[in-house]
Amino acid sequence: MYGNSNSCHSCGSFLMGAAAGMAAGAVMGMTMAPSSRQIKRTAHRAARRVNEAIDHLADAMDM
């Protein structure tokens, strides 16, 4: 295996395949990422739920 010149070629093929896989993953990630509008909507809903939970806790403590 040490004297085989194909081992260097297969290593280059592996690196090219890994690079192609990373590039494809990056493209898929950018394509499937939520839009800023969706992120803002989700953050607004979360903030509203936190405020409601704080209000409920404050009401419960007043009892």
C-alpha positions as CSV (number, residue, x, y, z in Angstrom):
1,M,0.0,0.0,0.0
2,Y,2.9,2.3,0.7
3,G,4.3,2.0,-2.8
4,N,1.0,2.3,-4.6
5,S,0.5,5.6,-6.4
6,N,-3.3,5.2,-6.3
7,S,-3.4,6.0,-2.6
8,C,-2.5,9.6,-3.3
9,H,-5.1,9.7,-6.0
10,S,-7.8,8.3,-3.7
11,C,-6.8,10.8,-1.0
12,G,-7.3,13.6,-3.5
13,S,-10.6,12.1,-4.6
14,F,-11.7,11.9,-1.0
15,L,-10.8,15.6,-0.4
16,M,-12.6,16.7,-3.5
17,G,-15.7,14.7,-2.4
18,A,-15.6,16.2,1.1
19,A,-15.3,19.7,-0.3
20,A,-18.2,19.1,-2.7
21,G,-20.3,17.7,0.2
22,M,-19.5,20.7,2.4
23,A,-20.5,23.1,-0.5
24,A,-23.7,21.2,-1.1
25,G,-24.5,21.3,2.6
26,A,-23.9,25.0,2.7
27,V,-26.2,25.6,-0.2
28,M,-28.9,23.5,1.3
29,G,-28.5,25.3,4.6
30,M,-28.9,28.7,3.0
31,T,-31.9,27.5,1.0
32,M,-33.8,26.0,3.9
33,A,-32.9,28.8,6.4
34,P,-36.0,30.7,7.7
35,S,-36.6,34.2,6.4
36,S,-36.0,37.1,8.7
37,R,-39.7,37.7,8.8
38,Q,-40.3,34.2,10.2
39,I,-37.6,34.7,12.8
40,K,-39.1,38.1,13.9
41,R,-42.5,36.5,14.1
42,T,-41.2,33.7,16.2
43,A,-39.3,36.0,18.5
44,H,-42.4,38.2,18.9
45,R,-44.5,35.2,19.9
46,A,-41.9,34.0,22.3
47,A,-41.6,37.5,24.0
48,R,-45.4,37.6,24.3
49,R,-45.5,34.2,25.9
50,V,-42.8,35.2,28.4
51,N,-44.7,38.4,29.2
52,E,-47.9,36.3,29.8
53,A,-46.0,33.9,32.0
54,I,-44.6,36.8,34.1
55,D,-48.1,38.3,34.4
56,H,-49.5,34.9,35.6
57,L,-46.7,34.5,38.1
58,A,-47.2,38.0,39.4
59,D,-50.9,37.3,39.8
60,A,-50.2,34.1,41.6
61,M,-47.8,35.9,44.0
62,D,-50.4,38.5,44.8
63,M,-52.7,35.8,46.2
